[in-house]
Amino acid sequence: MAIKFSPKVGQILMCDFHGLKQPEMIKNRPVLVVGTKPDGHQLVTVVALSTVEPEKQQNYHMKLDDNHLPRNKFFSRGTTWVKADMIYTLSFERFNYVSLGVDNGKRVYFKNRLGRETMKKVYTCVLHGLHLGGLADHL
């Protein structure tokens, strides 16, 4: 079921990329919210997360601390990387909260957010992914 409200910056969501064309992203995968539009446009800006280590680590890649991540099947595969060169602005329809299972018959979702300092590092990576790394000193 798609999200109905604007998520918070720093939240991790699952995104359905089906319908895009290769070499674009084309599967379900976790993403990190880096921007929202609270004025009702129902759009969210995200960067991709991956458990596959980059072949050549760049300044737009960042390893996430496991303490910040949900405990579910995707994130149990090892290290999680922010791939901040893969930036998307997509409709609420593509996003779901990360499911943690069921507790007393109710679905439980991960709604924690990454902290301010971690997000500052993510934004630095995003700027590098846009070839604007020189602006990172001003964050």
N, C-alpha and C positions, 0 to 999 in steps of 0.2 A: 504494500500500500504506500503510495507516494506521500511525501510530507505535505502538510497543509499550511504551515506557518514558516516564516523566514527563520532559517537556522542562525545560530550565533557564529561569529568568526572564531575559528579555532576548533570547531566541532569536526568530528570525523563521521562521514556518512558513506553509504554505499550508493554507487551511481550506475545506472543502466545505460551503457554507451551503444547498445544495439541500434542499428539504423545508420550509423556513421559508416564511412568507407575506409578501407585500408589504404594507406598506412595509419589512418587515424585510429584511435582507441575503438574497439568494437565489442567489448565484453563488460560484464559486471565487475566493478573493482572499487576499492575504497578510495575516497578522496578527502582532502582537507579543505574546509571552507576558509577562503581568504577575503571574501567580500560578499555583501548582501545588499539588496535594495529594499529597505523597509517601507517604501512608498507603495507597495502593492503590485509591483511589476512581476512578481513571482519568478525572479531570476536569481541565481546563485553563482558566484565565481569561485572556482575550486582549482586545486592542483592535484595531480595524480599521486597516489601512494603505491608502492610496490615492495614485494619481498625479494625481488631480483636485484642483486647488487649491480650498479652500473658497470659496464665493461671497463670504461675509463671514467673515473670519478671527476666531475667538473664542479665549478663553483656554484652551480645551480642544483646540485644534489646535496642532500642532508640526511644523515642517519638519525632516526627518531629514537629517543630513550624509551625502552619497553614499558617503563612505569606510566607513561602517558596513554598507552594503547588499551583498547578493549580486549578482554580475554575471550576470544572466539576462534573458530577454526582457521580463519584467514591469518590472523595475527600470531598463531602458534607456529607458523612455518619458519620463524627466525627473525632476522633483522628487518625492520621496515624503513624504507627510504622515501623521502620527499623527492619527487621529480618535478622541480619547479619550472622546467622548460615546457611542461605539458599543462597549460593553463586553459580552462574552459569556462564559459558563462552559459549555463543551461537552465532549463525550466525545472520548477519544483517537481514536475511529473517524472523526472528521471531519478529522483533521490529517495532513499529510504534510510531510516535510522539503522545503525548496526545492531542486530539482534544478539542478545546474550543468552536467550533461552526463555524458559517459563519458570515462574515462581508462584506457588499456590494458585495455579491455573491462569495466571496473568502473564502476558508477554513482557519481557524485560528488555529495555533498549539502553544502549550506551549513549549518554548525553553529556559526558564531561567535555571540557574544553582544554586545549593546550594553553599554557600560561603566557603572559605578556612577553617575557624574555625569549621563550621558544618561538613565539610568533614573529618577533623582531628578526630572528635568524631566518625564519621561513621567508619573510618579506625581502630580506637581503638576497636570498636565493632566487626569488621571483624576479627581482630587478636584474640579476645576472642572467637569468633565462631570457629576459627581454633585451639583453645587451645594453642595459642601463646601470651596470654595476657601480659606476662612479657616483650615483645618487645614494648608494647604501650608507655612506658616511653621514647622511642627513636624517637617518631614521631615529 
